[in-house]
Amino acid sequence: MSLVLFLKSREGGVAPMLALAALPLFASVGASIDFGRAASARAGLQGAVDAAALMMAKDAKVADTTQLASTANNYLNANFQNSEVTNLESSVTTSSTSSGYSVNMAASGIVATRFMGVMGFSKLNVSVHSTALSYRDGLGCVLALDSHASGAGTGQGSTNVVLNGCSLYDNSDNTTALTVGGSAQITALSVGVVGNLTGAANITTTQGIRTGIGPLDDPYANASFPAFSGCTDQNFAAKNPVTINPGVYCGGMKLNAGAVVTLTPGIYYLDGGDLTVNGGATLYGDGVTLVFTSKNRNGYATASINGNATIDLKPPKSGGTAGIVIFGDRSMPTGTSFTFNGGATQYLGGAIYLPKGAVSFSGGANSSTSCTQLIGNTVTFTGNSNFALNCNNYGTKPFSPLVVKLTM
């Protein structure tokens, strides 16, 4: 029967006409199903690549180019399981940034069609990419290192602590790791605590309070001071103007009212005893590090700077103690007391680094151009204090948590 006669025939013609008319509908429905499967697979692959890029950005091994491909595949396979995607391939590159690095990752695969084959399409290609950035803003200026202490960071009394453009971090995992009580106030760029805190209402931040963060690395863990021997001076005391030179001061230093002591550049070892600066005394030094240690005397040297003392000390810019103005020996007993309560006339530039010290602090220059880092085993603010982090010319080491995020 010719096509003309077939189309003119009225005998049983509905079924073939319906079949012919239904073909585009079936193709459309089938295509929708196949494209839906491919879209679902692509969404799952995108999530897996995002997760892999973030995991790699957190992993220092990313810097090892020989491990890139295998690391990328391991992370991708751990996050993506879809039997409909075959011929799965991935690629990854990294590049350095000014404060960290970026991870660029791509993946592709094939989804076999179930219905579109009748239209000549046996497969659909899916591909995704992701970029993760990791960086540290380096804007920490106060860090309590103790891993478990309650009140590792503390603001007490009527203290008003202003961290101008910089952040406070607390490595303690205690539920009261940071405590801000009474009428104490802390103002900072941000606050980060490994554990939790009390007195959040007394804390004002620009970028927020974060709890449950990972502990920060000690920024000066690799810093060291040279070996020393003998005693340059025993039980040094001053009550008049005097200039002294670097050396080993056994039995500490005592500055009484009327003393104006100028330190020439270098390292001053306080071997046992205390650095005591009473009200009315003055201590100057540029390019100096005061090391609190013990070798020739029993007990470790400590510090006690009292109210109305005038302190203006700045650190060396190079050498093993670069950026450190106060350096506490890591061998001293944990909780060794250090008191820096000189008030508004006390300026200690660079890093006050006392990894085993229980530091009591009140003071600091009320200026946005100053540079002070305070790092202790525990840190307690007992009076008004001002910090800023304009440290470009001080040789200090920045610290802050690692931030990892996806770019748009």
N, C-alpha and C positions, 0 to 999 in steps of 0.2 A: 504493500500500500504506500502510495506516495505521501510525502509530508502534508501536502495540501489536503488529500483525502483524509489523512489521519486527523488533521485539525478540524475538518468539517464533520467528521464522524461524531454522532451523539451516542454511540453505543459504548458504555464504560469509559468515557473520556475524562471523568472527574479525577480518577486516581492518578493517571500519568501527569495531568496538568498540575495537580497538587504537589506531586513529587518534584516536578521541574521548578515550581514556584518556591518550594521549601528549601531548595539547595542554598540560596543566598542566606536564608535565615539560619540554617544549620551551620554554615561557614562562619557567620557572624558570632553566633553563640560559642562555637568552638574556639574561635580566635580570642574571645573574651576570657574563656577559661584558661587558655595557654598564656595569654598576657598576664592574667592574674597570678598564675603560678610563678611566672618569671619575676613579676613585681614583688611577690612575697619572698622569693629567693634572694632578690637584690636587697631588700630591706634587711634580711637576716645577715647577708654578707656585709652590708654597710655597718651594721652594729658590731660585727666581729672585727672588722678592720679598724673601726674607731677604738674599740677596746684594746686591740693589739698595739695600735700606735701610742695610746696612753700608757700602756704597760711598758713599752719600750722606752718611752720618754722618761719614765721613772727609774729605768735600769741603767746604771753607769756603763754596763757592757755595750751599750749602743755605740760608744765611742770606738769599739774594736770592730773595724770594718770586716774582718774575717768572720765574725760571728753574726753579721747583720742578717743574711739570707736565712740561716738556720733558725735564728731567734725569731724572725718574723713568721716563718712557717709554723714554728712550735706554738707561738701565741695565737696565730690564726686558727690552727687546727683545734686548739683547746677551746676556742670560742665559737666555732662554726661547724655544725654537723647537719648536712642536708644532702641526702642521697640523690636528690634530683639534679644537683649541680655537679657536672663532670668537668674534667680538664681544668681543675682549679689551679691557678697560678698567681703568684704574688711577687711584688718587687718593693724594695725599700731603699731610701737614701736618708742620710742625715747631714745636717750642716750646723756650724757653730753660729751662735748669736752673741751679742755683747754680754749677756748675762746668763746664757745657758746654751741650749741647742734645740733644733727642730727635727722632727721625724716625719718624713713624707712616705706614705705607704699606699700602694694600689693593689687591687686584686681583680681577677676576672675568671669567668667560667661559662659553661654552656648548659642550657636547659633544653632537653629534647621535647619537641611538641607532641601532643597527642591527637590534635584535630587539624592543625594547620598544614599537615603534610599533604592533604588533598589539594591544597592551593600552592604546593611547591615549596613550603617552608618547613624544613625538618628540624630546625633548631633555632633558639633565641640566645643571643649573646648578652651576658650581664657583666657590668664592670663598675667598680666603685673606687674612690680614693679618699684619703683622710690625711690631715696634717695636725700633729700635736706639738705644742710648744712646752718646754720646761724651762723655768727660770727662777731666780731668787731676786727679790727687789733689794736685798742688802741693807734694809733700813732698820735693823734691830739696833737698839742702844742699851737695853737692859736685858740680862739673861741670868736666870737662876738655874744652876746645873743639877742640883740634887734631884735624884730620880723618884724619891718616895716621900719626901718630907711634907708634913702639913705646914702651910705658911712658908713654903720655900721662897715665895715672893710675898711681901707684906707691906701694907700702908697702915700706919696706926696713928692714933691721937688726932691732932688737927692738921696733919701734914697736907700740903698741897703740892703734888708732883706734876710738873709740866714737861712732857717729852715732846719737844717742838719738832714735828715732822719725822718722828721716829717711833719705834714700837718696843713693847715689853713682851718678853717670852719667858715661860716657866716650864721647865722640863719635868716637874714632878707629876706623877700619875695619881696623886692623892685627891680625894674628893674635895679637900680644902687646900689645894696646892697654892692658890693665890687667895689671900684674904685682905680685904680692904674694909676696915672697921671704923666705928666711931664717926667722926666728921671728916675723916681722911678723904681726899679726892685725888684721882689719877686721871690726867688728860693725856692722850697719846694718839698717834696715827692709827695704831691697832694694838690689840692684846691677844696673845695666843697662849693657851695652856694645854699641856698634855692631859691632865686630869680635869678637875673642875674648880670652881671658885665660889667665894662668898663675897657679898658686897658689890654685886654688879651695878647696882643703882648709883654707886659712888664712882663709877668709871665712865668717862666720856671719850669716845673715839670717833675718828673720821671714817675709818674703814671697817669698824666692827670688832666684836669680841668673838674669838673662836676657841672652843674647847674640843678636846679629843684630837688635837693635832699630833703629828709625829714628833719625837724629841729632836731638838736641834743639835748638830755637831758642835763641839767646842771649837770655835774659830781659831784659837791659839794652841791647839793640842800639839802642834809640831814646833812651836816656838821654844827656844832654850836660851839660857844664859851661859856664858863661858865659865869654866872652872876657875876657882880662886883659892888662895891660900894665905895664911898669915893674917895679921891685923895691922891696918894702916893707923888706926886710932882706937883708943879704949875709952868707952863711956863718954863719948863726945857730948859737950854741953856748950851752949852759947847764950849770952844775954846782951851782946853788943853786935854791931855790924861785922861780918867776916865772910870771906870767900874761901870755899874749900874745893878740893879736887876729888875725882873718882878714887875709890879704894874700898877697903874692907873696914867697916866701922863696927867693931866688936862691942857688944853691950848696948848698941843702939845709939840714938841721938836724942837729946833733950834741948828744945828751944824755949827759952823763957821770955817773958814780956821784955820788949826792948831789943831782942835779937832780930837781926836782919841777915839771914844766911843765904848766900848766893852759891849755887852749884854750877861749876863749869861742866861742859858736856861730857857724858860718859856714864858708866854703870857704877852705882853706889850699892855695895852689899851691906845690908844690916844683918849682922851675925848675932842672933840672940838679942835680948832686950827689946826696947820699943822705940818707935819714932813718936816722940811726944812733942806736939806743938801747942803751946798754951796761948790763951788769949793775949793779944798784943804782940805776938811774935810773927815774923814774916819769913817765908821760904820761897825763893825764886830758883828757877832752873829751866833752861831750854836745851833740848837734845839729851835728856837724862832719863834713866830708868832706875828706880829704887827697887832692889831685890830683897825680899824678906825671906831669910833662910836661917840655917843653923849648921855650923861646922866646928868652930872653936869654942862655942859656948853651949851650955845646956839650954834646951828649949828654943823654940822658933821665935824670931822677931815678929812683932805685931805693930799696929799703928793706932795712935789716939790723937786725933786732931780736934781741938776744942773750939767752942764758939769764939768768934771775933779774931781768930787767927787769919792771917793773910797768906794764901797759898796760890802760887802761879807756877805750875810745872807743866812742861810739854815734853813729849817723847822723842827719841831719835827716829829718823826716817829710814834708816837702813841698819843692817846687821841682824843678829839673832833676836834682839829685843825690839825690832822696828815696830813703831806704833804703840808700844807698851810703856806707860809711865810708872805703873805700880805692878810688880810681878811677884806673886806668892809662890814659893817653892811647892811643887806638887807633893813633896814628901811630908809636909807638915800635917798634923792631925786634922781630920775633918772637923769643922766647926770652930777653928781658931778664930778668935774675935778680932775684928778690925773696925774701928770707929772713925768715920770721916764726918764730923759734925761741925765743920768750920763755918757753915752758913753761907751767906751771899758773897763773902770775900774769899771763898774757897773755889779755886778753879784747877781741876786736874784734867789736862787735855790728853786726848788719846785714850788708851784702854787701861782701866783699873782691873787687872786680871788676877783674881784670887780664887782659883778653882777649888780650894779646900776651905776658904774663908767664910765665916758668918759675918757679913758686911752690914754695918749700920751706917746709913748715909743721910746727910742733910746738907744741902748746899748746891753749888754749881752756878756757873755764869748765866745770868738771865739775858741771853743773846742768841739770835738765830745763826750767828756766825761762829759759834763755839763748836767744839767736838769733844764729846765724852761718851765712852762706852763703859758700862759697869757690868762685870761678869764675876759672879761669886757662886760658891756652893749654895748659899742662901743670901737673899737681899732684903733688908728691912729699911724702909724710909721712915725716919723719925721726925722729920721737920720739912719745911718747904725746900723743894729741890727743883732745879731746872737743868734740862739736858737738850742738846741739839746735836746734829750729826753732819755738820759741814766739815768732813774729814779728808778732803781732797789732798791736803798737803801734810798729813799726819802719819802716813804709813800704816794705818790701821787695816784690819781685815774685816770686811763686811760679813754680816750673818743674818739669816732669815730662813723660814721654811721654804722647801721646794714647792713651787706652784706648777701644776701640770694642767693644761687645758687644750681643747680642740679649737682650731680657728674656724671661722665661718667658710 
